[in-house]
Amino acid sequence: MDQLTWDYMVGLRRDILSAVSGIENARGYLWWDNTIPNSSTRSLLKKILSGAIRDAAQFGLYVVTRHNCSHRSHAKLSDKNGYIWTDPYGLNVEWQDPRFEWSGEQLFQGRRNDPCPCSPNNVSIDHYIIDDFIYEKGAANDICLTIQNALTCIHSAIEESGDKKPRSGIREHLLRSILILNDAIMPMAVEEHIKAVLETRRA
């Protein structure tokens, strides 16, 4: 693993660990519950995810978004499948764009309250959205896959951070992302290390 990749994964791991350390179970039985509310955790995780997605572009991993809404101007701007595409990188991606490898994996699929590109005033509306993972041609697929899996776990943690949802679900997904990054950062995966030690003992 080169220095740039190592720095990215260690930095992301550090941010996630910091977020996990601040997540305590709510003390609903106490009127003065001073634990960090889910809304604050969600805001922090969205910031971490946004930065991680932006910085993943240096490794050839991108998240591009398809929008489909019922606004009357949408059909004029959409592709043949009814989608308008956006991305934060200025790629101007189209469906199955040959410049990229399409993993078929998605960060999100469903309804979300975001601006649709067809809106003249950039107003957020509830509409159907798909966030696709794509890889740059020639990118290191193992690195992209590791980052993709870690980002998916962070996104799952955000989905578990709704109001009044148990915080154990948030921690579960964040800890899984840490385990993914641990295995990538270490010279060998923990399971491989355990196997090697056991084989040495049997020798």
Residue frames relative to the residue before (quaternion, step in Angstrom):
aa qw qx qy qz dx dy dz
M 1.0000 0.0000 0.0000 0.0000 0.00 0.00 0.00
D 0.3718 -0.7415 0.5091 0.2299 3.60 -0.78 0.98
Q 0.7180 -0.4766 0.3050 0.4052 3.55 -1.33 0.33
L 0.6432 0.5394 -0.3271 0.4339 3.58 0.97 -0.85
T 0.6740 0.4827 -0.2897 0.4783 3.58 0.91 -0.92
W 0.6380 0.5348 -0.3181 0.4537 3.57 0.97 -0.90
D 0.6658 0.5061 -0.3007 0.4585 3.59 0.90 -0.93
Y 0.6374 0.5298 -0.3279 0.4532 3.58 0.98 -0.84
M 0.7222 0.4552 -0.2607 0.4509 3.58 0.75 -1.05
V 0.6430 0.5034 -0.3239 0.4777 3.58 1.01 -0.75
G 0.6523 0.5173 -0.3120 0.4578 3.59 0.99 -0.82
L 0.6581 0.4961 -0.3056 0.4768 3.56 0.97 -0.87
R 0.6266 0.5347 -0.3250 0.4646 3.58 1.02 -0.84
R 0.6462 0.5242 -0.3126 0.4582 3.58 0.96 -0.88
D 0.6609 0.5070 -0.3092 0.4589 3.60 0.93 -0.89
I 0.6637 0.5014 -0.3048 0.4638 3.58 0.97 -0.86
L 0.6402 0.5228 -0.3232 0.4608 3.59 0.95 -0.86
S 0.6371 0.5251 -0.3231 0.4626 3.57 1.00 -0.81
A 0.6548 0.5054 -0.3086 0.4697 3.57 1.01 -0.83
V 0.6519 0.5243 -0.3138 0.4491 3.59 0.94 -0.91
S 0.6538 0.5490 -0.3213 0.4098 3.57 0.92 -0.87
G 0.7084 0.4565 -0.2666 0.4676 3.58 1.15 -0.49
I 0.5913 0.5811 -0.3635 0.4250 3.59 1.29 -0.02
E 0.0428 0.7863 -0.6115 0.0772 3.56 -0.47 1.24
N 0.5793 -0.5686 0.4421 0.3815 3.56 -1.15 0.54
A 0.5291 -0.6396 0.4582 0.3179 3.56 -1.03 0.82
R 0.2851 -0.7372 0.5867 0.1764 3.56 -1.11 0.73
G 0.0895 -0.8628 0.4970 0.0256 3.52 0.55 1.21
Y 0.6418 0.5348 -0.3220 0.4454 3.55 1.19 -0.47
L 0.6872 0.4241 -0.2763 0.5210 3.59 1.30 -0.08
W 0.4478 -0.7127 0.4664 0.2719 3.57 -0.74 0.99
W 0.7268 0.4085 -0.2396 0.4975 3.57 1.18 -0.50
D 0.1167 0.8188 -0.5479 0.1256 3.59 1.08 0.70
N 0.0454 -0.8346 0.5486 -0.0207 3.58 -0.46 1.22
T 0.3473 0.7231 -0.5208 0.2920 3.58 1.15 0.53
I 0.6126 -0.5572 0.4098 0.3825 3.55 -1.24 0.48
P 0.4004 -0.7328 0.4890 0.2522 3.64 -0.66 1.01
N 0.6511 -0.5332 0.3747 0.3891 3.55 -1.22 0.52
S 0.6136 0.5703 -0.3591 0.4114 3.58 1.02 -0.73
S 0.6570 0.4945 -0.3085 0.4780 3.60 1.03 -0.76
T 0.6318 0.5208 -0.3239 0.4740 3.57 1.03 -0.81
R 0.6463 0.5248 -0.3166 0.4547 3.57 0.95 -0.90
S 0.6512 0.5149 -0.3134 0.4611 3.59 0.94 -0.86
L 0.6576 0.5051 -0.3063 0.4675 3.59 0.97 -0.86
L 0.6808 0.4894 -0.2953 0.4581 3.59 0.90 -0.92
K 0.6136 0.5343 -0.3492 0.4649 3.59 1.05 -0.67
K 0.6415 0.5165 -0.3163 0.4708 3.58 1.04 -0.77
I 0.6484 0.5065 -0.3123 0.4749 3.59 0.98 -0.87
L 0.6735 0.5012 -0.2977 0.4545 3.58 0.90 -0.95
S 0.6490 0.5265 -0.3218 0.4450 3.58 0.91 -0.89
G 0.6790 0.4837 -0.2894 0.4704 3.57 0.93 -0.90
A 0.6565 0.5161 -0.3077 0.4560 3.58 1.01 -0.84
I 0.6304 0.5161 -0.3253 0.4800 3.59 1.05 -0.74
R 0.6478 0.5206 -0.3162 0.4576 3.57 0.91 -0.91
D 0.7382 0.4349 -0.2377 0.4576 3.58 0.79 -1.03
A 0.5598 0.6089 -0.3899 0.4049 3.62 1.19 -0.39
A 0.5193 0.6567 -0.4085 0.3637 3.59 1.21 -0.38
Q 0.6045 0.5790 -0.3618 0.4104 3.60 1.11 -0.59
F 0.6973 0.4242 -0.2637 0.5141 3.58 1.29 -0.32
G 0.5876 -0.6048 0.3537 0.4046 3.56 1.32 0.10
L 0.5639 0.5592 -0.4013 0.4564 3.59 1.24 0.38
Y 0.0147 -0.8105 0.5842 -0.0390 3.57 -0.78 1.06
V 0.2128 -0.7174 0.6418 0.1675 3.52 -1.31 0.46
V 0.0307 -0.7992 0.5992 -0.0354 3.57 -0.59 1.20
T 0.3031 -0.8050 0.5017 0.0919 3.53 -1.04 0.83
R 0.2049 -0.7497 0.6206 0.1041 3.52 -1.10 0.89
H 0.1315 -0.7893 0.5976 0.0512 3.56 -0.95 0.92
N 0.0405 0.7651 -0.6422 0.0212 3.55 -1.13 0.75
C 0.1060 0.8008 -0.5794 0.1086 3.57 -0.55 1.15
S 0.5692 -0.6277 0.4321 0.3087 3.56 -1.32 0.22
H 0.3700 0.7346 -0.4973 0.2758 3.60 1.22 0.17
R 0.5655 -0.6590 0.3831 0.3149 3.57 -0.91 0.91
S 0.6747 0.4826 -0.3035 0.4688 3.60 1.15 -0.49
H 0.4777 0.7133 -0.4264 0.2850 3.60 1.24 -0.28
A 0.6621 0.5436 -0.3170 0.4070 3.58 0.84 -0.98
K 0.6394 0.5464 -0.3314 0.4276 3.60 1.04 -0.70
L 0.7538 0.3985 -0.1924 0.4857 3.57 1.10 -0.71
S 0.6191 0.6014 -0.3337 0.3790 3.59 1.20 -0.44
D 0.5446 -0.5894 0.4757 0.3602 3.55 -1.32 0.27
K 0.7524 -0.4057 0.2601 0.4489 3.59 -1.27 -0.05
N 0.6782 0.4689 -0.2906 0.4855 3.59 1.24 -0.36
G 0.5877 -0.6159 0.3481 0.3925 3.56 1.29 0.12
Y 0.6035 0.5794 -0.3515 0.4202 3.61 1.25 0.20
I 0.1864 -0.6944 0.6762 0.1608 3.48 -1.34 0.51
W 0.2895 -0.7994 0.5123 0.1211 3.57 -0.82 1.06
T 0.0133 -0.7662 0.6419 0.0282 3.54 -1.18 0.68
D 0.0672 0.7655 -0.6399 0.0026 3.54 -1.28 0.37
P 0.4928 -0.6892 0.4447 0.2905 3.61 -1.09 0.60
Y 0.6369 0.5731 -0.3070 0.4143 3.59 1.28 -0.01
G 0.4526 -0.6869 0.4547 0.3415 3.59 1.23 -0.24
L 0.3346 0.7821 -0.4653 0.2447 3.58 1.16 0.63
N 0.1828 -0.8046 0.5331 0.1870 3.59 1.18 -0.62
V 0.0996 0.8447 -0.5121 0.1198 3.53 0.85 1.08
E 0.1365 -0.7400 0.6505 0.1029 3.52 -1.26 0.62
W 0.7074 -0.4693 0.3162 0.4235 3.56 -1.27 0.38
Q 0.8465 -0.0072 -0.0616 0.5288 3.56 -0.88 1.10
D 0.0800 0.8259 -0.5456 0.1179 3.55 1.05 0.84
P 0.4133 -0.7574 0.4469 0.2362 3.63 -0.57 1.11
R 0.5338 0.6238 -0.4148 0.3923 3.59 1.21 -0.14
F 0.7800 0.3092 -0.1305 0.5282 3.57 1.23 -0.49
E 0.4181 -0.6331 0.5779 0.3007 3.51 -1.37 0.28
W 0.2485 -0.7790 0.5636 0.1177 3.55 -0.85 1.02
S 0.3123 -0.7953 0.4940 0.1612 3.55 -0.38 1.27
G 0.4072 -0.7032 0.4817 0.3282 3.57 1.14 -0.58
E 0.5943 0.5592 -0.3620 0.4507 3.58 1.31 -0.08
Q 0.1824 -0.7929 0.5766 0.0747 3.53 -1.12 0.71
L 0.4397 -0.6715 0.5335 0.2667 3.53 -1.12 0.72
F 0.7963 -0.0450 0.0711 0.5990 3.55 1.08 -0.77
Q 0.0678 0.7588 -0.6476 0.0175 3.52 -1.23 0.62
G 0.5450 0.5937 -0.4465 0.3888 3.56 -0.66 1.08
R 0.6657 -0.4740 0.3772 0.4359 3.56 -1.24 -0.36
R 0.0463 0.7879 -0.6099 0.0712 3.54 -1.02 0.90
N 0.4124 -0.7025 0.5252 0.2461 3.55 -1.12 0.66
D 0.2855 0.7298 -0.5506 0.2875 3.54 -0.03 1.39
P 0.5815 -0.5404 0.4356 0.4244 3.60 -1.20 0.20
C 0.2634 -0.7145 0.6196 0.1901 3.57 -1.08 0.72
P 0.5663 -0.6392 0.3929 0.3411 3.63 -0.88 0.83
C 0.6217 0.5543 -0.3552 0.4243 3.60 1.15 -0.42
S 0.5573 0.6149 -0.3914 0.3977 3.58 1.24 -0.29
P 0.3984 -0.7418 0.4815 0.2433 3.62 -0.62 1.03
N 0.7519 0.3785 -0.1991 0.5018 3.60 1.15 -0.57
N 0.4430 -0.7204 0.4345 0.3098 3.59 1.31 0.25
V 0.2934 0.7709 -0.5049 0.2543 3.56 1.06 0.81
S 0.4400 -0.6842 0.5133 0.2735 3.58 -0.96 0.84
I 0.0440 0.7787 -0.6241 0.0471 3.56 -0.95 0.93
D 0.5216 -0.6067 0.4926 0.3422 3.55 -1.21 0.46
H 0.2454 0.7690 -0.5553 0.2001 3.59 -0.53 1.15
Y 0.6333 -0.5609 0.3915 0.3620 3.57 -1.32 0.29
I 0.0085 -0.8093 0.5827 -0.0734 3.54 -0.80 1.12
I 0.0594 -0.7569 0.6485 0.0541 3.56 -1.18 0.68
D 0.1623 -0.7558 0.6284 0.0873 3.56 -0.90 1.00
D 0.1370 -0.8226 0.5511 0.0275 3.58 -0.45 1.25
F 0.3292 -0.6795 0.6135 0.2312 3.54 -1.23 0.63
I 0.0531 0.7709 -0.6344 0.0202 3.57 -0.97 0.86
Y 0.2928 -0.7537 0.5675 0.1553 3.56 -1.20 0.63
E 0.4847 -0.6248 0.5273 0.3108 3.52 -1.14 0.65
K 0.5620 -0.5957 0.4457 0.3614 3.56 -1.02 0.74
G 0.8116 0.2416 -0.1942 0.4952 3.56 -0.86 0.99
A 0.4585 0.6761 -0.4603 0.3477 3.60 1.25 0.02
A 0.5443 -0.5989 0.4702 0.3521 3.57 -1.23 0.51
N 0.3285 -0.8053 0.4582 0.1832 3.57 -0.16 1.28
D 0.6219 0.5442 -0.3591 0.4337 3.60 1.06 -0.65
I 0.6445 0.5017 -0.3130 0.4846 3.57 1.03 -0.79
C 0.6553 0.5168 -0.3086 0.4564 3.58 0.91 -0.93
L 0.6652 0.5091 -0.3084 0.4507 3.57 0.93 -0.87
T 0.6330 0.5259 -0.3309 0.4617 3.59 0.98 -0.80
I 0.6724 0.4798 -0.2934 0.4811 3.57 0.88 -0.95
Q 0.6262 0.5504 -0.3270 0.4450 3.57 0.96 -0.88
N 0.6833 0.4865 -0.2904 0.4606 3.59 0.88 -0.92
A 0.6457 0.5118 -0.3182 0.4689 3.58 1.03 -0.78
L 0.6556 0.5075 -0.3093 0.4658 3.59 0.98 -0.84
T 0.6258 0.5408 -0.3349 0.4514 3.57 1.03 -0.77
C 0.6464 0.5130 -0.3182 0.4667 3.59 1.02 -0.77
I 0.6347 0.5140 -0.3339 0.4705 3.59 1.00 -0.78
H 0.6468 0.5145 -0.3184 0.4644 3.57 0.97 -0.85
S 0.6375 0.5189 -0.3257 0.4671 3.59 0.99 -0.80
A 0.6262 0.5295 -0.3327 0.4656 3.59 1.06 -0.73
I 0.6213 0.5313 -0.3373 0.4669 3.58 1.05 -0.76
E 0.6635 0.5056 -0.3064 0.4587 3.58 0.95 -0.85
E 0.6761 0.4733 -0.2847 0.4877 3.59 1.20 -0.52
S 0.6307 0.5799 -0.3198 0.4045 3.59 1.26 -0.13
G 0.2877 0.7655 -0.5208 0.2450 3.57 1.13 0.60
D 0.6709 -0.4930 0.3653 0.4165 3.55 -1.25 0.37
K 0.8557 0.1277 -0.1437 0.4804 3.54 -1.05 0.96
K 0.4787 0.6317 -0.4702 0.3882 3.61 1.21 0.30
P 0.5501 -0.6178 0.4361 0.3543 3.62 -1.04 0.67
R 0.4619 -0.7235 0.4507 0.2450 3.55 -0.92 0.94
S 0.4808 0.6634 -0.4399 0.3678 3.57 1.24 -0.17
G 0.6259 0.5477 -0.3313 0.4456 3.59 1.09 -0.70
I 0.6244 0.5265 -0.3350 0.4698 3.58 1.05 -0.75
R 0.6832 0.4958 -0.2877 0.4524 3.56 0.83 -1.02
E 0.6166 0.5760 -0.3461 0.4101 3.58 0.99 -0.85
H 0.7116 0.4473 -0.2633 0.4735 3.58 0.83 -0.98
L 0.6522 0.5086 -0.3255 0.4583 3.59 1.00 -0.73
L 0.6464 0.5075 -0.3214 0.4704 3.58 1.00 -0.77
R 0.6165 0.5310 -0.3499 0.4642 3.58 1.08 -0.65
S 0.6406 0.5128 -0.3295 0.4670 3.59 1.00 -0.77
I 0.6235 0.5315 -0.3363 0.4643 3.59 1.06 -0.72
L 0.6445 0.5200 -0.3200 0.4603 3.59 0.97 -0.82
I 0.6244 0.5346 -0.3272 0.4661 3.58 1.04 -0.80
L 0.6927 0.4646 -0.2735 0.4791 3.56 0.91 -0.94
N 0.5904 0.5724 -0.3661 0.4355 3.59 1.05 -0.72
D 0.6877 0.4900 -0.2859 0.4529 3.57 0.83 -1.00
A 0.6614 0.4944 -0.3115 0.4702 3.58 1.09 -0.66
I 0.6831 0.5027 -0.2851 0.4466 3.59 1.00 -0.82
M 0.6739 0.5035 -0.2979 0.4512 3.58 0.96 -0.88
P 0.6318 -0.5504 0.3821 0.3897 3.61 -1.16 0.53
M 0.7797 -0.0006 -0.0171 0.6259 3.57 1.20 -0.54
A 0.6050 -0.5540 0.4206 0.3875 3.57 -1.20 0.51
V 0.6352 -0.5487 0.3846 0.3840 3.57 -1.15 0.64
E 0.6521 0.5182 -0.3243 0.4484 3.59 0.91 -0.87
E 0.6413 0.5093 -0.3229 0.4744 3.59 1.02 -0.75
H 0.6354 0.5309 -0.3224 0.4587 3.58 1.02 -0.81
I 0.6482 0.5135 -0.3097 0.4693 3.59 0.94 -0.92
K 0.6534 0.5164 -0.3112 0.4577 3.56 0.94 -0.92
A 0.6600 0.5126 -0.3079 0.4548 3.59 0.95 -0.89
V 0.6504 0.5118 -0.3163 0.4636 3.60 0.98 -0.83
L 0.6621 0.5091 -0.3081 0.4556 3.59 0.93 -0.88
E 0.6493 0.5096 -0.3176 0.4667 3.56 1.02 -0.80
T 0.6240 0.5313 -0.3321 0.4670 3.59 1.09 -0.73
R 0.6602 0.5126 -0.3091 0.4537 3.59 0.97 -0.82
R 0.6856 0.4860 -0.2885 0.4589 3.56 1.07 -0.71
A 0.5702 0.6239 -0.3715 0.3842 3.55 1.23 -0.50
